[in-house]
Amino acid sequence: MFIFKGKPDEQTRTLLKKNAFKWSPSKGAWIRQITGNAQSAARRIIKELKVL
């Protein structure tokens, strides 16, 4: 689950979407079912967000 202060920029949203994360208005977060692949994707996204 990824939560941002405000709306993330287009590049960040594209990165999340490419990794199968979906926006959940009810949770106010980008979510994905927890699986091994989802955990790997989350780690990858965190590394990429640090570079942005």
N, CA and C of each residue as an Amber inpcrd file, in Angstrom:
protein
   156
   0.8560000  -1.1660000   0.0000000   0.0000000   0.0000000   0.0000000
   0.9040000   1.2320000   0.0000000   0.6050000   2.1580000  -0.9020000
   1.3430000   3.4110000  -0.9740000   0.3870000   4.5600000  -0.7020000
   0.7760000   5.4310000   0.2310000  -0.0150000   6.6040000   0.5770000
   0.8690000   7.8300000   0.3740000   0.3360000   8.8280000  -0.3040000
   1.0720000  10.0520000  -0.5820000   0.3250000  11.2400000   0.0060000
   1.0700000  12.2900000   0.3250000   0.4470000  13.5560000   0.7170000
   0.0590000  14.2350000  -0.5840000  -1.1970000  14.2730000  -0.8750000
  -1.6470000  14.8550000  -2.1280000  -1.5370000  13.8630000  -3.2730000
  -1.8460000  14.3400000  -4.4650000  -1.8420000  13.4950000  -5.6610000
  -0.4070000  13.3500000  -6.1730000   0.0730000  12.1030000  -6.3610000
   1.4250000  11.9240000  -6.8820000   1.5070000  12.3880000  -8.3410000
   2.7140000  12.7320000  -8.7870000   2.8820000  13.1960000 -10.1620000
   2.6170000  12.0710000 -11.1650000   2.4980000  12.4470000 -12.4250000
   2.1550000  11.4980000 -13.4890000   3.1570000  10.3460000 -13.5640000
   4.4380000  10.6420000 -13.4180000   5.4780000   9.6090000 -13.4980000
   5.3060000   8.5730000 -12.3860000   4.9970000   9.0230000 -11.1910000
   4.7850000   8.1200000 -10.0580000   3.5340000   7.2740000 -10.2680000
   2.4610000   7.8930000 -10.7240000   1.2180000   7.1480000 -10.9720000
   1.4240000   6.0940000 -12.0570000   2.1590000   6.4420000 -13.0990000
   2.4500000   5.4840000 -14.1750000   3.2550000   4.3120000 -13.6430000
   4.2430000   4.5850000 -12.8060000   5.0590000   3.5310000 -12.2050000
   4.1900000   2.5820000 -11.3820000   3.2930000   3.1180000 -10.5820000
   2.3990000   2.2920000  -9.7720000   1.4890000   1.4440000 -10.6560000
   0.9130000   2.0630000 -11.6780000   0.0050000   1.3410000 -12.5760000
   0.7260000   0.2260000 -13.3220000   1.9600000   0.4800000 -13.7580000
   2.7340000  -0.5410000 -14.4740000   3.0190000  -1.7500000 -13.5930000
   2.9830000  -1.5330000 -12.2890000   3.2380000  -2.6110000 -11.3410000
   1.9580000  -3.1210000 -10.6880000   0.8290000  -2.9020000 -11.3600000
  -0.4850000  -3.4510000 -10.9860000  -1.0860000  -2.8680000  -9.7080000
  -0.6190000  -1.7100000  -9.2690000  -1.2530000  -1.0470000  -8.1360000
  -2.4350000  -0.2450000  -8.6570000  -3.5140000  -0.2410000  -7.8990000
  -4.7440000   0.4580000  -8.2650000  -5.0700000   1.4880000  -7.1960000
  -5.6430000   2.6100000  -7.6190000  -6.0670000   3.6420000  -6.6790000
  -7.3420000   3.2020000  -5.9780000  -7.3480000   3.2840000  -4.6560000
  -8.5300000   2.9620000  -3.8590000  -9.0220000   4.2440000  -3.1870000
 -10.0800000   4.8490000  -3.7170000 -10.5950000   6.0790000  -3.1030000
 -11.0380000   5.8780000  -1.6510000 -11.5900000   4.7140000  -1.3400000
 -12.0720000   4.4770000   0.0250000 -10.9260000   4.3970000   1.0320000
  -9.7690000   3.9240000   0.5950000  -8.6020000   3.8360000   1.4780000
  -7.6810000   5.0470000   1.3210000  -7.8380000   5.7720000   0.2210000
  -6.9660000   6.9210000  -0.0400000  -5.5380000   6.4770000  -0.2950000
  -5.3930000   5.3060000  -0.9450000  -4.0670000   4.7260000  -1.1400000
  -4.0140000   3.9240000  -2.4330000  -2.8010000   3.6820000  -2.9040000
  -2.5610000   2.7930000  -4.0350000  -2.3560000   1.4050000  -3.4520000
  -3.1680000   0.4380000  -3.9020000  -3.1570000  -0.8880000  -3.2830000
  -2.9700000  -1.9900000  -4.3150000  -2.5780000  -3.1450000  -3.8060000
  -2.4500000  -4.3580000  -4.6110000  -2.5580000  -5.5350000  -3.6510000
  -3.1400000  -6.6360000  -4.1240000  -3.2440000  -7.8270000  -3.2820000
  -1.8370000  -8.2640000  -2.8700000  -1.6870000  -8.6580000  -1.6180000
  -0.3760000  -9.0480000  -1.1000000   0.0040000 -10.4350000  -1.6120000
   1.0550000 -10.4580000  -2.4090000   1.6450000 -11.7030000  -2.9130000
   3.1550000 -11.5020000  -2.9110000   3.8820000 -12.5370000  -3.1860000
   5.3320000 -12.4140000  -3.2960000   5.7230000 -11.4340000  -4.3890000
   5.0170000 -11.5160000  -5.5290000   5.3000000 -10.5910000  -6.6300000
   4.9740000  -9.1510000  -6.2460000   3.9100000  -8.9550000  -5.5010000
   3.5320000  -7.6070000  -5.0690000   4.5880000  -7.0310000  -4.1320000
   5.1150000  -7.8610000  -3.2540000   6.1530000  -7.3950000  -2.3390000
   7.4200000  -7.0210000  -3.0970000   7.7800000  -7.8160000  -4.0950000
   8.9500000  -7.5040000  -4.9250000   8.7220000  -6.2040000  -5.6880000
   7.5240000  -6.0400000  -6.2350000   7.1910000  -4.8210000  -6.9730000
   7.2590000  -3.6050000  -6.0520000   6.7600000  -3.7320000  -4.8390000
   6.7790000  -2.6200000  -3.8850000   8.2140000  -2.2130000  -3.5610000
   9.0830000  -3.1880000  -3.3610000  10.4900000  -2.8730000  -3.0900000
  11.1160000  -2.1410000  -4.2780000  10.8060000  -2.6070000  -5.4850000
  11.3240000  -1.9750000  -6.7040000  10.8210000  -0.5330000  -6.8230000
   9.5430000  -0.3440000  -6.5550000   8.9480000   0.9920000  -6.6430000
   9.5990000   1.9350000  -5.6360000   9.8040000   1.4650000  -4.4230000
  10.4330000   2.2980000  -3.3890000  11.8100000   2.7590000  -3.8520000
  12.5980000   1.8540000  -4.4280000  13.9250000   2.2260000  -4.9390000
  13.8070000   3.2780000  -6.0360000  12.8550000   3.0920000  -6.9500000
  12.6870000   4.0430000  -8.0520000  12.1840000   5.3950000  -7.5600000
  11.3200000   5.4100000  -6.5570000  10.8060000   6.6730000  -6.0350000
  11.9070000   7.4810000  -5.3510000  12.8750000   6.8080000  -4.7620000
  13.9950000   7.5160000  -4.1300000  14.8160000   8.2690000  -5.1670000
  14.8840000   7.7300000  -6.3930000  15.6440000   8.3610000  -7.4730000
  14.8850000   9.5600000  -8.0460000  13.5550000   9.4610000  -8.0760000
  12.7470000  10.5620000  -8.6260000  12.8480000  11.7180000  -7.6950000
